[in-house]
């Protein structure tokens, strides 16, 4: 069966993961890390894609993005992949692919999942045992969101702005969310949606997008179809 095209819709946030081939490293040192993020910033701006959150790990990249067009994310990721691989191969004397095929992505319902997704992204280095707390990891959007530094790559989402009336209030409120962390069910939901490509949101939100796009955007119900009610059969 042919793989269904990714669902990418303008104005909606998308959780994106891109991994190294066979989970190999996509960065060797800070020069690589800065180059990848510089290229990400360039291509995000060029394609009209807002980056609300990111974390650059040794062998994969997490992004939280909202595109201005339905094609923005795909074009951005294509340009980023090609440009960065040329740099990486040339610098390290290698050839061939670097990325694990297609990037994975899932559209998420902002009101329900955007802030949780930001927190999930920020805490990747903590879960991996690389640092004790998110603020100790410099290669993510966390520092910008809690006021530790200015990051020109980051465009805060409206839901982040709504956390407080002043920069300090927003930063403190967001730091509190990161301190509280994400629950195991939240983490699993974010992982499953990105791996599968299904929309992450309420049933009504998913149904609305299915009507809008004229395609299946979520998993089918598990189990056998319900039998019709006996009273309905008589009518």
NORPELIN-V39241 format. One line per field, one symbol per residue. phi: phi as a letter, one per 30 degrees, with the letter a starting at -180 (. if undefined). Layout:
phi->???
This chain:
phi->.dddeecbbeicdbcbbbcdehiddcbcadddeddddddeddddddcicdcdaabccdbabcbbbbcdbdcedddddddddddddedddddcibbjdccdiddcabdbdedcbddddededededdddidbdbeddcdcadeeddcidaccddccddeddeddadbedddddddedddddicdeddddddddddddiddcldddddddddddchadbbddddjdeddddeddddd
